[in-house]
Amino acid sequence: MCYVAKGAKQCCALFQADTPPALIALGSQVKVAGSGKERLVDIEKFYTQKGERANTLAATEFVKEILIPTPPKNSGGAYSRLSQREAIDFPIVGAASQLSLADGKCKDVRIALTAVASGPVRVKEAEEVLLGNTITDNLVEKAAEAAQEKIRPMPHMGVSAGYKRKMIRVMVKRSLKQAWNLAK
């Protein structure tokens, strides 16, 4: 029985961690060890998007190390989070953005969300709006709209999916503006 998506044929547990979207935005990797072997996994692929099994770890494996690359010069990153009140740990929506600039244009960008699905979600459609272009307030707004259009969030804790969709736009816009300001 799924308590998040009534009538679902599988568990749709809502993923609500703050750190993974930031690690995805940074392009991090996870070193997994177990049974005398090690493997390196992009953090984005480490999460399964399945409620009953959140990550790709086998029963005999553990996370040994998280490798976070140093962002290039003229880079900035930010995480924006909305929660019902500060005393509650769970985000309603969280958005992480990391971007780098070269010759006044967006050279690289990664945007990831939390609390919208059964795992952290990268929003490549929003990234494509910015990539290779001179960033402006209008372009940031278009990227935030692209994120809002792409993601179909799950309702949770009395917060409707419709409200979460609106907040995706707001949180992506905030995190992108902060990242952009830091990269300038």
C-alpha positions in Angstrom: 0.0 0.0 0.0 1.3 3.4 -0.9 0.4 6.3 1.4 1.7 9.0 -0.9 0.0 8.1 -4.2 -3.3 6.5 -3.4 -4.0 3.5 -5.6 -0.4 3.2 -6.8 0.9 -0.2 -7.7 4.2 0.4 -6.1 5.6 2.4 -3.2 6.0 6.1 -4.1 7.7 7.2 -0.9 8.7 10.9 -1.1 12.4 11.6 -1.0 13.1 14.7 1.2 16.8 15.0 1.8 18.5 18.3 1.3 22.1 17.2 0.6 21.6 15.0 -2.5 20.3 17.6 -4.9 23.3 19.9 -3.9 25.7 17.0 -4.6 23.9 16.3 -8.0 24.3 20.0 -8.9 28.0 19.8 -8.1 28.4 16.7 -10.3 29.5 14.5 -7.3 30.3 10.8 -7.3 29.9 8.1 -4.7 32.5 5.5 -4.0 30.7 2.3 -3.0 32.6 -0.6 -1.3 31.7 -4.1 -0.3 32.7 -7.7 -0.7 36.3 -6.7 -1.4 35.3 -4.5 -4.4 34.8 -0.8 -5.0 32.8 1.0 -7.7 32.3 4.7 -8.5 28.8 5.9 -9.3 27.6 9.3 -10.4 25.4 10.5 -7.5 22.6 11.2 -9.9 22.5 7.5 -10.8 23.0 6.4 -7.2 19.3 7.0 -6.5 16.7 4.6 -8.0 13.6 6.8 -8.0 11.8 3.9 -6.4 10.2 4.3 -3.0 10.8 0.8 -1.7 14.6 1.0 -2.5 16.0 4.5 -2.5 19.5 3.7 -3.8 21.6 1.2 -5.7 23.5 -0.3 -2.8 23.6 -4.0 -2.6 23.0 -5.6 0.8 26.7 -6.1 1.3 27.8 -2.6 0.2 28.2 0.8 1.9 29.1 4.3 0.8 32.9 4.7 1.4 33.4 8.2 0.1 31.7 11.0 -1.7 33.8 12.8 -4.3 32.9 16.4 -4.9 34.7 18.1 -7.7 36.1 21.6 -7.2 33.9 24.0 -9.2 35.7 25.9 -11.9 36.6 29.6 -11.7 33.6 31.9 -12.2 31.2 29.4 -10.7 28.4 29.7 -8.2 26.0 27.4 -6.4 23.0 27.7 -4.1 20.3 25.7 -2.5 16.9 27.1 -1.8 14.4 25.3 0.4 10.8 25.8 1.4 9.4 24.2 4.5 6.3 24.7 6.5 8.3 26.2 9.4 11.9 26.2 10.5 11.3 23.6 13.2 10.3 20.9 10.6 13.2 19.2 8.9 11.3 18.1 5.8 11.3 20.4 2.8 8.2 21.0 0.8 10.4 21.7 -2.2 14.2 22.2 -2.4 16.2 23.3 -5.4 20.0 23.2 -5.9 21.7 25.1 -8.8 25.3 25.2 -9.8 26.6 27.1 -12.8 29.7 28.5 -14.3 30.3 31.4 -16.7 32.8 31.9 -19.5 32.9 35.0 -21.7 29.7 36.2 -20.2 27.8 33.0 -21.2 26.6 30.0 -19.2 29.3 27.4 -19.8 27.8 24.7 -17.5 24.7 24.4 -15.3 23.1 21.7 -13.2 19.8 22.0 -11.4 18.3 19.3 -9.0 15.2 19.2 -6.9 14.1 17.3 -3.8 10.7 16.6 -2.1 9.0 16.2 -5.5 9.5 12.5 -6.3 10.8 9.2 -4.9 14.4 10.5 -5.4 16.3 13.7 -6.1 15.5 14.9 -9.7 17.8 16.6 -12.1 16.0 19.1 -14.4 17.9 19.0 -17.7 15.1 20.9 -19.5 15.7 23.9 -17.3 19.5 23.6 -17.7 19.1 23.6 -21.5 17.4 27.1 -21.4 20.6 28.6 -19.9 23.4 26.6 -21.4 25.4 28.6 -23.9 23.4 31.7 -23.4 24.1 35.0 -21.7 22.1 34.8 -18.4 19.5 37.4 -17.8 16.6 37.7 -15.3 14.3 36.8 -18.1 16.3 33.7 -19.0 16.4 32.6 -15.3 12.6 33.0 -15.3 12.3 30.8 -18.4 14.5 28.1 -16.9 12.4 28.2 -13.7 9.2 27.8 -15.9 10.8 24.9 -17.7 11.4 23.2 -14.4 7.8 23.8 -13.3 6.5 22.4 -16.6 8.7 19.3 -16.5 8.1 18.1 -12.9 4.9 16.6 -11.7 5.4 16.6 -7.9 3.8 14.3 -5.3 1.5 15.9 -2.7 2.7 15.4 0.9 2.0 16.6 4.5 -1.1 18.4 3.4 0.7 20.3 0.6 -1.0 19.8 -2.8 0.9 18.9 -5.9 -0.4 22.1 -7.5 1.2 24.3 -4.8 4.4 22.3 -5.0 4.5 23.0 -8.8 4.3 26.7 -8.2 7.0 26.5 -5.6 9.3 24.6 -7.9 9.4 27.7 -10.1 10.1 29.9 -7.1 12.8 27.8 -5.6 14.6 27.1 -8.9 14.5 30.9 -9.7 15.9 31.7 -6.2 18.7 29.1 -6.4 19.7 30.1 -9.9 19.8 33.8 -9.1 22.0 33.2 -6.1 24.3 30.9 -8.1 24.5 33.4 -11.0 25.3 36.3 -8.6 28.1 34.2 -7.0 29.5 33.3 -10.4 29.7 36.9 -11.6 
